[in-house]
């Protein structure tokens, strides 16, 4: 029964439950990808030194074989230089071979050097040279000659350098002399042919150019006669002056016309007639006489009656003046209307004539740009045709002079010269050194590529840097333990023998006797003690009573770490229970040398008492172990059952420390079912084995499940720097 294993902490009085005392939402942090530093680069080269050395040796073997197989006799090189264009061009001489419409400046080269070099290497040109050389050197043919012959232009100069190399210095000199003579003869023949083709070309083109000049001159003469057009500037000035003068005259006529129209409008008004009559002397005299008769009539009417003959006489005389007054008024108004009408008609006719003239000049002004453009175009065509004619005539004269003179063609600036020293006397040594350097660089590149493709963690520092999780332990590689593991651990090799002390003060506690450890075993044991201490220091107010140990991948060493951590905790005086909760591929019973007839699967699936399942190690009786038992068909169902939870609560209350070994995290839910009922999860990472992407996926799943991660344990570190560990 479980009561057979009481806890030593009497103050707890069985009040412990299965809820973990630590937060469950610890974030999973990942470091950003960083470039390799110089120290990391050196570390990579040291770690991969065997691979780098192997690649370097393999490549150098190929280099040496290649140097031996392709070793060539020493080569002797010779060369000569040719000036293929004149240094100073006569500006009056036109190269008739180049395009006449070319816009290149006179300082640019007229020779296509690339094409010229191809011509110099052509079989047709080299045929006579090869025929002459074969008399002394029958092995020379076109292919072998061209392979050793190099023709290049010296930078942007007008010089061509010809180089030839062979294993016989005398042969090199003979070949260069023959090629130099051949090229000089070719240049003379080419120049004579070029000059003759130039003269023929000019004689063929001259008649058409002369006809073109005559035709343009005739067109220009007809244009001037038709439009009375001599000079564009004079024509523009004349039209501008005439337009200005007629515009001024039209403005004056328009002003007079406006004044006459205003007077005519005034005359047609009521006040206009009064103004004209008031200024007429005869009309005013008649008005004055009528007013005098009105005054006499008014005076006589005071003393005479209306029927009085004197009164009648005055009235008759007054009445006789009224028709005269009307006739004078009509005459004056008629005369003024006639005068204004005549002026108005005259001014309107003048305005219309000026408008016609103005439209004519406007039409001429609008037509003027077209005429000017046509005139300028004719002048330009005439100038171009005349210049072309003059250029052809000048070229014809110069070419005829040059043909009559002796032409030297190209000039030999440097005579054919062959060096007495081989081209590269140290070629083998240089190629060997270059091959060595290339081999080393290639090996470094392959090492870096392999490192880049390797997703494992190579050092404990890299593990800390990339995971950003608490690193609780660094378990070094133990060859003896690894060997025993490969043998299925038929018998466990304890880290320490635990004996019950006879002292009553420490009754029931395990003691660690003095033993002699090798350096490797000592480092392994100390690493486990540090791991146990770091786990206990995670909480200052309460001890950690239960932990789950797992890994991201199989074979990362989680079961080995769980077993040896349980041993170390037992040597520290704790009552420890190791539970193999890996119901899929259990290994604790193999590592500890215990039988697996009854175990955790029996406790969950049957009513078997716990005491009948718990076993003790033969060499460490204080350490209790529950193996996995028979593998069930559905481990997840058993681990998620209520009975499993109750069993875990009883175990936590009965032991100081319960360690669960569970299957790997990725792809399985076993750990997620057990961790929430413990104090946290411990993840074992195997150095140079655990895949970082799989570990990242496991941590991401734990983050989603909000499970408490106590920290990371590095396993299998092979570094032997010193005996101290830093985390």
MOJO-V536943 format. One record per residue. NEAR is the number of other C-alpha atoms within 10 Angstrom. Layout:
# MOJO-V536943
[[NEAR] [NEAR]]
This chain:
# MOJO-V536943
[[11] [16] [11] [9] [14] [15] [20] [14] [12] [8] [8] [10] [9] [15] [7] [14] [16] [20] [12] [19] [16] [17] [12] [17] [14] [15] [16] [17] [14] [13] [10] [9] [7] [7] [8] [10] [9] [9] [9] [12] [13] [12] [14] [17] [18] [12] [15] [16] [15] [12] [17] [23] [15] [12] [19] [22] [16] [13] [19] [20] [15] [14] [20] [16] [12] [11] [17] [11] [9] [9] [11] [11] [11] [17] [17] [22] [24] [20] [23] [21] [21] [20] [17] [20] [17] [11] [9] [7] [12] [9] [7] [10] [15] [19] [15] [18] [13] [10] [10] [12] [7] [7] [7] [10] [8] [11] [8] [7] [13] [14] [13] [8] [16] [11] [10] [13] [16] [11] [13] [16] [17] [13] [15] [10] [14] [19] [12] [13] [19] [20] [15] [13] [18] [12] [10] [11] [14] [11] [10] [16] [15] [15] [10] [10] [18] [16] [10] [13] [18] [15] [19] [14] [16] [11] [8] [7] [12] [16] [20] [22] [16] [20] [20] [25] [26] [21] [14] [13] [19] [12] [18] [24] [22] [17] [24] [24] [16] [16] [22] [21] [13] [16] [19] [18] [15] [15] [18] [16] [14] [13] [17] [17] [12] [16] [20] [15] [14] [20] [20] [12] [15] [19] [14] [11] [13] [17] [11] [11] [17] [15] [12] [16] [19] [13] [12] [18] [16] [10] [13] [19] [12] [12] [17] [14] [10] [8] [9] [10] [18] [14] [12] [15] [9] [11] [15] [15] [11] [11] [15] [14] [11] [14] [18] [13] [11] [16] [15] [12] [14] [20] [13] [13] [19] [16] [12] [16] [20] [14] [13] [20] [15] [12] [16] [18] [11] [14] [19] [13] [11] [9] [10] [15] [17] [13] [12] [15] [17] [11] [10] [13] [10] [15] [19] [15] [12] [17] [14] [12] [14] [19] [13] [13] [18] [14] [12] [14] [20] [12] [11] [15] [13] [8] [8] [13] [12] [13] [8] [11] [11] [14] [17] [14] [12] [15] [16] [12] [13] [17] [13] [11] [15] [14] [10] [13] [18] [13] [11] [18] [18] [12] [11] [16] [17] [11] [10] [16] [14] [11] [12] [16] [14] [12] [15] [19] [13] [13] [19] [15] [13] [16] [19] [13] [13] [18] [15] [11] [17] [19] [13] [13] [17] [15] [11] [14] [17] [11] [11] [17] [13] [11] [18] [17] [12] [14] [20] [15] [13] [17] [15] [13] [16] [20] [14] [13] [19] [18] [13] [18] [21] [15] [17] [23] [14] [14] [20] [23] [13] [17] [21] [14] [10] [13] [15] [9] [9] [9] [13] [13] [20] [19] [15] [18] [14] [12] [13] [22] [16] [22] [14] [11] [12] [17] [15] [11] [12] [11] [14] [15] [11] [12] [14] [16] [14] [13] [20] [19] [14] [16] [23] [19] [14] [16] [23] [21] [13] [15] [21] [17] [11] [13] [16] [9] [9] [14] [15] [20] [20] [20] [19] [25] [13] [13] [21] [17] [13] [16] [19] [14] [19] [15] [22] [25] [25] [25] [27] [22] [20] [16] [13] [12] [17] [15] [11] [15] [18] [9] [12] [16] [19] [14] [16] [20] [16] [16] [19] [19] [17] [21] [17] [14] [14] [10] [9] [7] [8] [12] [10] [17] [20] [23] [17] [17] [11] [8] [9] [8] [12] [9] [10] [16] [18] [14] [21] [20] [21] [19] [21] [25] [20] [18] [23] [18] [15] [18] [18] [14] [14] [16] [12] [8] [8] [11] [15] [21] [22] [24] [24] [25] [25] [26] [28] [26] [22] [16] [14] [22] [19] [25] [25] [20] [20] [25] [23] [20] [21] [25] [28] [25] [22] [26] [25] [16] [17] [21] [24] [25] [28] [24] [24] [27] [28] [26] [26] [17] [13] [21] [21] [26] [22] [18] [22] [24] [17] [19] [13] [19] [12] [18] [27] [28] [23] [20] [21] [18] [13] [10] [8] [15] [12] [19] [13] [13] [21] [20] [19] [16] [16] [14] [17] [18] [16] [23] [25] [23] [26] [27] [30] [28] [22] [16] [17] [15] [10] [10] [16] [16] [12] [20] [23] [15] [13] [11] [15] [20] [17] [14] [16] [19] [18] [18] [25] [23] [23] [23] [21] [22] [23] [25] [23] [27] [29] [27] [26] [23] [23] [20] [12] [13] [15] [23] [26] [19] [16] [21] [24] [19] [19] [25] [25] [24] [25] [25] [25] [27] [30] [29] [25] [18] [17] [22] [17] [19] [12] [16] [20] [17] [15] [20] [23] [15] [17] [22] [18] [11] [13] [17] [22] [22] [26] [23] [19] [24] [27] [24] [25] [22] [17] [16] [10] [10] [7] [7] [12] [8] [13] [10] [11]]
